[in-house]
Amino acid sequence: MFRRPQQLPWALILIVFLLCSLSVYNLEGTVGPHIKDIHWQQVKWIMIALPIMIISSCVDLHFLRRLAPIIYLAMNGLLILVLVMGKVVNGSRRWIDLGFFNFQPSEIAKIGLIISLAAWFQRYPKPTYFFSDIFVIGLMIGCPMFLVFLEPDLGHTLMLMLITLSMCMIERFDRKTVIAITTSMACLSPIIWTFVLKRYQKERILTLIDGKVDKLGAGWHSYQAEVSVGAGGVLGQGRGMSTQVAGSFLPENHTDFVFAKLAEENGLVGALLTLLLYLALLLSIIYTSSIAKNRFARHLSLGIAGLFFWHIMMNVGMVLNLLPVTGVTLPILSYGGTSLVTVFVALGLVIASHGQRQVFDR
């Protein structure tokens, strides 16, 4: 069940420590309703998440692979449970109230899906995957995507799909099948726009085209974030001097738009240094995937790299008004108990993959 890592990726561990320190530093001074000493609460969650990361880093990957079907069923069970008895916040039913904190199953679902897909690729290795194989993958990701979309949570629905695509990048798929599926999805896009997307989701996409149309409505978040980033200039306004945050103009400056606060206070230099830290983290995870000795560990690390990459892309793109607002947080820097624990579980699995790379698949 457990196997001690033979070697540790010290570069990755150092980067995680720096990101945690930056998170606590940046969260101090955030303002908003019900926000008080949020940086100390983040420290508390980091202290909770660290032992969980250590435990997940010692998980035997052979055991984890065999446990994948149970993890997949449990993941979907939690997503169904949140639809039945979840807590409604801002019109979305995404959280299960456990009394001492709110638990978000869609966060855990990302790890569950990565483990499930990695186990499937390990069990069914093929030189080329055809339509029947893509159909199975579609069924595997379709169930959790559908349940998350019902919450509704478009951001995490897209995240599950993008993580899956990232894990498929190192496999060979039949070209004709891929073209046919891509063409079919393009033809279905008008139907999805008309009958599937909700009104507020359409408005967020439309304001992306012209955010000035509805600055006080659907475009408020993205407009204020864009102003915050621009106000930072090259060197920033200084710690505690950000006018957008102090004036309560920038909403969710401790979660979804934490990068906008960082950019306003620390400027282009601080924002670029933060992105370089994330780049180093991604390269460390991809390196672990490249040296893996079996397909399960390789896909597991690659899926986690995809999780980080798409979270960063979607969050920063949202802040810069290049992508629609989807409520996707910035890993480690954003405040949030469930998201932080999920990220640390994922990092623990990367450490396990790195430390067990000399253990060949049986």
FENKA-V187813 format. One record per backbone hydrogen bond with DSSP energy under -1.0 kcal/mol. CO is the residue of the C=O (numbers start at 0). NH is the residue of the N-H. If there is no record, write none. Layout:
{{CO:NH} {CO:NH}}
//
This chain:
{{0:59} {7:9} {8:12} {9:13} {10:14} {11:15} {12:16} {13:17} {14:18} {15:19} {16:20} {17:21} {18:22} {19:23} {20:24} {21:25} {22:26} {23:27} {26:29} {31:34} {36:40} {37:41} {38:42} {39:43} {40:44} {41:45} {42:46} {43:47} {44:48} {45:49} {48:52} {49:53} {50:54} {51:55} {52:56} {54:57} {57:2} {59:63} {60:64} {61:65} {62:66} {64:67} {66:70} {67:71} {68:72} {69:73} {70:74} {71:75} {72:76} {73:77} {74:78} {75:79} {76:80} {77:81} {79:83} {80:84} {81:85} {86:94} {88:91} {91:88} {94:86} {95:102} {97:99} {100:97} {102:95} {103:106} {104:108} {107:111} {108:112} {109:113} {110:114} {111:115} {112:116} {113:117} {114:118} {115:119} {116:120} {117:121} {118:122} {119:123} {128:173} {129:133} {130:134} {131:135} {132:136} {133:137} {134:138} {135:139} {136:140} {137:141} {138:142} {140:144} {141:145} {142:146} {143:147} {144:148} {145:149} {147:150} {150:92} {152:156} {153:157} {154:158} {155:159} {156:160} {157:161} {158:162} {159:163} {160:164} {161:165} {162:166} {163:167} {167:170} {171:128} {173:177} {174:178} {175:179} {176:180} {177:181} {178:182} {179:183} {180:184} {181:185} {182:186} {183:187} {187:191} {188:192} {189:193} {190:194} {191:195} {191:196} {197:201} {198:202} {199:203} {200:204} {201:205} {202:206} {205:209} {209:212} {213:218} {216:219} {218:222} {219:223} {220:224} {221:225} {222:226} {223:227} {224:228} {225:229} {226:230} {231:235} {232:267} {233:268} {237:240} {241:245} {242:246} {243:248} {243:249} {244:247} {251:254} {251:256} {253:334} {254:257} {256:260} {257:261} {258:262} {259:263} {260:264} {261:265} {262:266} {263:236} {264:237} {265:269} {266:270} {267:271} {268:272} {269:273} {270:274} {271:275} {272:276} {273:277} {274:278} {275:279} {276:280} {277:281} {278:282} {279:283} {280:284} {281:285} {282:286} {283:287} {284:288} {285:289} {286:290} {293:297} {294:298} {295:299} {296:300} {297:301} {298:302} {299:303} {300:304} {301:305} {302:306} {303:307} {304:308} {305:309} {306:310} {307:311} {308:312} {309:313} {310:314} {311:315} {312:316} {313:317} {314:318} {315:319} {316:321} {316:322} {317:320} {329:333} {330:332} {335:339} {336:340} {337:341} {338:342} {339:343} {340:344} {341:345} {342:346} {343:347} {344:348} {345:349} {346:350} {347:351} {348:352} {349:353} {350:354} {351:355} {354:5} {355:358}}
//
